[in-house]
Amino acid sequence: MELTKLAVVVGVFSIFPAVTFAAAFKCDMKGLNVTERTICNNPSLSGIDDIANKKYISKINDSLNVGTLKRQQLEWLEQRNKCGENTSCIENSYNNRYRELTYMPSFSSVSEVFSELDKPLKYGLVNKYGFTISDKQWRIRPLVKEYDLNREFGIPLLAEDVFYWKILTHFIVKHDLVLLYIVKTDDSIFLMKNTDGKNSILAKYSRGDSDVDVYLKGRSDSLTTYAVSSGDSEDIYEINNIDGQITAPKFIKHEMNEQSDAHVWKGYCGDSLCVSKIISPDNKWRIASPDLGQTNVDEGVYYFPANRPDLGVNVFLPQAEEERDDWGYERNYTWGGSDDFYFDNQGGLACIWKANLKNKTTQRILPIEGMIEPYYISYNGESFIIAKYIDNSGNREHEIKYGFYIAKE
């Protein structure tokens, strides 16, 4: 029973005690307790120990609450070690833990979650700027479904209003991923919290007769500020991550809502003027799209050096699957690392895409029609994308899948 695979996992968080997190351990280690010596002297228990360790490692790799999972593993090890020389107790302990791990969520291929995928792209697609356009599917799992919110909280099934779901922000709390998101119904706006599939309501705001909206104002690892706007004014709230706890929203101030296009950055997407509202984390690059019809040669997704509106480079294709002159696009973007960004493409060639500026590649990572509004998260040393699924087909099978999904490579 080796610990080699476990070393990768133990090294992730140095704040945890220097003890064995998974089941497997080396039998030639000094200071083994009675239970561990019993396992080492029993081939059957040794085999079960190895199987349980592999299951734990796979769940750590798929987990969105790594901190909680490790703490639970420590608690289980403490209980297992009380078995001493009782082999039946040890075996039952492993079987129960294996069963618990098995029921924890895992990432799956997109075809296992969605029965209808967009057809594969043609091989060897390269645009005139040298970007290779290809498929590279990520794995995916559900995160929040509208039917779950209806069942748990009585929030009405949203159908078309699921368009008004949006991610507000996220925290990493005791090494667990915590997501804050907005759900808008006919008369209310809910600020929701999700921790590894478990949802709760943080705040509820009445929409009344005015056009009320909730949006992010600023964020850091420990603090998020957001606004609840109505007309030309807004109320500012903050949420803190203090001592491993997410605080309730706290009202800070009331102020006038100032909106101005005076400082909007504009560049040239081909010969067409386009607007950029997003800059890379290192402030080196901007993204913009002209949002033109599918027959326009300037159609695409462009990146620019931050201060060079004349040097736009298209990472996408100037065509759509739809053969209509009036077809247009609506796009949303999010930056990943310094050289990566992600975008959706409502319209032809819809789905979620990843563009890498250094390698000059644009990959369709989620070939699911109706997957929109990517949101990037770096967690546990990996890149994740959260996206919202919605379509207008009226297909009942599609409607029961409405909600947020999270994907990883």
N, C-alpha and C positions, 0 to 999 in steps of 0.2 A: 504494500500500500504506500504509494509515493505521494509527496506533497508538491511535486514540480509544477503541476498545473495550477495549484492553489496559490503559488507565489505571486502570480500576476494579479490575482484578486486582492490578496492581503495588502499589497503595496499601494493600492489605490488611495486608502485613507489612513494616514499615519496616526490619527487620534485614537484609533481603536487599540485596545491592549494587544500586546504581542503574544497572542494565543492562537491556537488552531481555529479557524472560522468554519471550515468545512468538516466533513466527517473524517476524511482520510488523514492518516498520520504515519510516520515511520516507526516501525516496530523496534528498531535499534536505538531509538531515542532514550536517554536517561530520564528517570523520574516519571515513567508511565504510571497512571493510576490503575486500580484493580480492574475496572471495566475495560480499559484499553489493553491491558495484558490478556484479559479473557478473549477479546476480539482477535488479538494477534495469534493466540493459540488455537483458534477455531477457524478452519478454512472456509466454512459456510458464512460465518459472520464477517470474515475478512472480505469475501466476495460481495456481500451485501453492503459493507462499508464503502467499497470502491464504487458500486453502482449509485449509492446515495450521494457520494461526493461528485460524481459526474453530473447528476441531476441538479445539484446545488450550483455548480459552476455554470451550467446552461441557463439557469434562472437568474443568476447574478448578471449575466451578459444581456439578458432581455428585460431586466427590471428597471422600472422608473422610480423605485423607492429602495435603492441599494442600502441606505442607512438602516431603514427598518428591517430589511431582510437580514442584514448582518447581525443586528441586535437580537432578532428572533432566533437566529442560528446559535448564538451564544447561550440563550436561555434554554434551547433544546439540548445543547451539549451538556449543560449543567444537570438537566434532568436525566439524560442518558447515563451520565457517569454515576448516578445513584444506584444503577442496576447491579454494580459489583460483579459477582460471578454468576448471576442469574441469566443464563443464555436466552431464556424465553422473554424475559424483560427487555434485554438488549434488542432482540429481533423485533419485538412489537414496537419498540421505540423507533427503530429505523423504518419499519413499514408505515407507521403513522406519519413520520416526517416526510417520507417519500410521497405519500398521498397528498399531504399539504402542499408540497412543492409542485406536484403534477397539476393541481387545480389553479395555480397562479398563472396569470395571463402571459402569453408568448407572442412574438411576432411571427407572421406567416407570409407566404407569397401573396401577391395581390390577387392572383387567380383563385386562391382559397377563400378570400374574403369577398371578392366581387366576381360575379359570374360573367359579366359583360365588360370586356376591355377593348380599347381601340386597337385596330389592326396594326401589326408591326410596321415600322418605318422601312422604306427601301434601304438596302445596304449601300454604303458609300456616298451618302448625301454630304456635300460640302458646299457652303455658300461662297460668294465671291470674295469674302474677307478671310477665307481659309478656315472657318470654323466647321468642324465635323459634327453633323447632327445624327444622333443615334439613340437607341433604346438601351437603358441599363436600369432594370427594375429594382427598386428597394423593397424591403419587407415592411409589413404594415400591421397595425392592430387598432381596433376601435378604442376611443378614449371617452367620448361623451355622445350618447344617442338621445334624440329628442323623446323617444318613447320611454326611456329610463327616467327622464326628468318629469314626464307626465305621470308616470307610475309613482315616483318617489315624492313629488312635491305638488302634484296637481297642476303643473304648468301646462297650459293648453298645447295640443299638438299644433305645430306652427305652420306646417305645409309651406306655403310661399314665404311666410315670415321668417323661416330659417335663414333667409338671406341676411337678416339683421342679427344673426349670431356673429360675434367677433372675439378674437383673443385680445385681452387687455394687456397682460404681462405675465411674467412667471418669476418664481423664487426657487432657490435651492435651500431647503430647510433640513438641517441635520442629514445632509446628503440624499434627501428625497426631493423629487420634482413636484412643485406645487404650481398649478396653472390657475390664473384668474381670467374669467371670460364673461362676456355680456350676452344676455338673452333678452330680446325685446318682444313683448306681446302687445295686444291691442291697447291695454290700459296701463301697463307697467314695464319697467326695465329692471331686470335682476342682475346683480353682480354676484357671480357664482365662483366657488372654489372647487378645484378637482385635485385630488391626491391619489394617483394610481387607480383611477376609475371610480373613486368615491366622491360624490358631489355634496356640496352644502351651499346654502344661501348666505352670503356675507351682507348684502344690502338689497333693498327694494325701493325703487323710485317711481312715483306716479307720473304718468305721461300727461294727465289732464287734457286740456284743450290745446296745448302748445306742442311744438315740435321739440321734444326733449331728447337729448343725446348724451352718451357717456363716452369719453375718450381719454387716452393717456396724455399726460402733460410731461412726465419725466420719470425716470427709473434709475435705480442702482441696485446692487446686490442686497441692500438692506432697507431700501425705501422706495415706494412708488407713490407718485402724486397723480391724481386724475381729476377730471372736471365733469360736472353734471351741468350741461348748458340748457338754457331755455331762452329763445329769442336772442337778444343782444347781451345777455349776462350769463355768468357761470359761477357755480359754487365749486370750490377747490377742496378736495379731500386728500388725506394721506393714509397709507397702510405701511406698517413697519414689520420687519423681520427681526424680532428681538429675542435673544436667548432661545432660539429654536422655535419660536411661536409667531404665527401671523396675527397681528393685532386687528381689531375691528376698525373699519373706516372711521377716521376722525376728521370732522369739519375744520378747515383752516381759515378760509376767508371767502368773501363774495367779491367778485370783480366784474368789470365790463369785458365782454368777449370781443377782442380786437382781431379782426381778420383783414389781411391786406395781401395783395398780390405784388406789392412793390418790390419785394426781394426774391421773387420766383426766378429760379435759374432756368435759362433757355439755351438750347443748343440746336444744331442742325442734324436731323436724321436724314441722311442723303441730302436732297434739296428741300426737305420739308422741316419747318420749325417745330420743335417739340419741347416739352416742359419736363424738368426733372425735380422731383420732390424728395429724393433719397440719395444719400452720400455714403460711401463705404466707411466702416469703422475707423480706418486709418486716414480718412479724409483725402484719399488719392483719386477716387473714381466716383462717377455719377452714372445713373441709369435713366433712360428715357425711352418712350415709345411714341411714334407719331399717331398711333391709333387710326390708321387709314383703312380704306377698303382693300379687299384681297387682291385686286388687280393692280394696285399701285406698287411700283418697283421699290419705293422707299419703305414699304411695310416691314416691320420687324421689331427687334429689341436691341437697343444700342447702349454701349457704354462709352464714357468720355473721360479723359484726364480731367480732374476737378475744375481746372481753370482754362480748358480749351474746348469751347463749344463748337469749334470747327473740326474736331478730330473724332467724330462719332464712328464707332465700329459696330456693325450689325452682327449679333451672335446667333440670329435666327434666320428663318426663311421668309421671303416676301410672297408667300402664297398660302392658301387655305384649302381645306378639303371641299368647302362649299363652292359651287360654281354659280355665284351670285355677285353681280356688280356692286350691290349695296351692302355687302357683308363687312362688318367692322369688328374690332377687338376691344375688350376691356381687360386691362392687365393689372396685377398686383405684384410687388417685388419685395424681397427681403434679402439682406446680405447674410452670408455665412462667415467664412474666414476672409482673409484679406484679398484672396483671388477668386472667391466663389460668390455667386448670387443665385437666387431661386426666383422663379416667376410662374404664374399661371397663364393660361391663354384661352380665355373664354371665346369660343368660336372655332374655326378650323384648327386642327392640331391642338385641341384642348388638352388639359391635364396639367401636371406639375413638372417643371423642368429645372435642371441645374446647369448653369454655365460656369466654366472654369476659364478665366482669362489667360492664365499662364500656359495651360495645355491646349487652348483654343478648341475646347469641346463643349457641346451643348447636348445634354443627355435627358431623355424623357424618363424620369424616375418613377412616376405614377401615371400609367396610361389609362386613367379612369376618367371618362367623360363626366364632367360635373364636379371634379375635385378642384377647389379654388382657394385663394387667399393663403398662400404658404406663410408659415411663421417659423423662424429658425431658433433652435435651442442647442447649445453645447452642454452636454451632460455626461458625466462619468467618462470623459475623454473621447466621446463620440459626437457626431453631428446627427441631429434629429430635425424632422420637418413635421409640424402640425398643419393640417389643412382641413377645410370644411367641405363636406360632400353635400351637394344639392343638384337636382336636375328638374327640368320642366316637362318631362315626358308624361307625367300622370301615372306612371307604372307603380302599382302598389308595392311590388318587390323592391323598387328603388326607394320609395318613401320610408319604409321601415329602417332603412340604413342611414337616413339623414343624421348629420352630426359631425363631430370632430374626430379625425383619425390622426395617428402619429406613425411616422415611418422612419426607418434607419437603413443604412446601406447593408 
